[in-house]
Amino acid sequence: MPHLTLEYSANLRNFGAFSKLCAELAQVLVARQVDGKPVYPVAGIRVRAIAADDWCIGDGSQHDAAFVHARLVIGAGRSEDEKKATGDALFDALKKHFARQFDAQGLALSLEIAEFGEAGTWKHNNLHGRYPSPA
């Protein structure tokens, strides 16, 4: 963990540069440190963008209206300050990425952070050994 999912209205597909955004947001998560140690394991970071082909915003009258909703799911145990700092950094990157689009059309950006405990989760991967451990 963390896993960050971006859900967006499909009318942003040609303007959102979502591959670039996913890479930018992954780097935000990689860069999070406390006392020189990473907050999130690099091998656990996943960022994905999923288009909503069918959507309605408000009463449907604003045909160019668009949205991007980001949901970050992290394992339990991080401080409230670190969760807030992570959210602030991700949301700043999201706003910067969409600044031009925000000025051009109706656009709703949102972010939520959810925590889960180890009970009720299953994981099987070999990625941690493929990424260097922090010094």
Stockholm file with secondary structure:
# STOCKHOLM 1.0

chainA/1-135         MPHLTLEYSANLRNFGAFSKLCAELAQVLVARQVDGKPVYPVAGIRVRAIAADDWCIGDGSQHDAAFVHARLVIGAGRSEDEKKATGDALFDALKKHFARQFDAQGLALSLEIAEFGEAGTWKHNNLHGRYPSPA
#=GR chainA/1-135 SS CCEEEEEEEGGGTTTSCHHHHHHHHHHHHHHCEETTEESSCGGGCEEEEEEESSCCCTTSCCTTCEEEEEEEEEESCCCHHHHHHHHHHHHHHHHHHTHHHHHHSCEEEEEEEEEECSTTCCCCCCCGGGSCCCC
#=GC SS_cons         CCEEEEEEEGGGTTTSCHHHHHHHHHHHHHHCEETTEESSCGGGCEEEEEEESSCCCTTSCCTTCEEEEEEEEEESCCCHHHHHHHHHHHHHHHHHHTHHHHHHSCEEEEEEEEEECSTTCCCCCCCGGGSCCCC
//
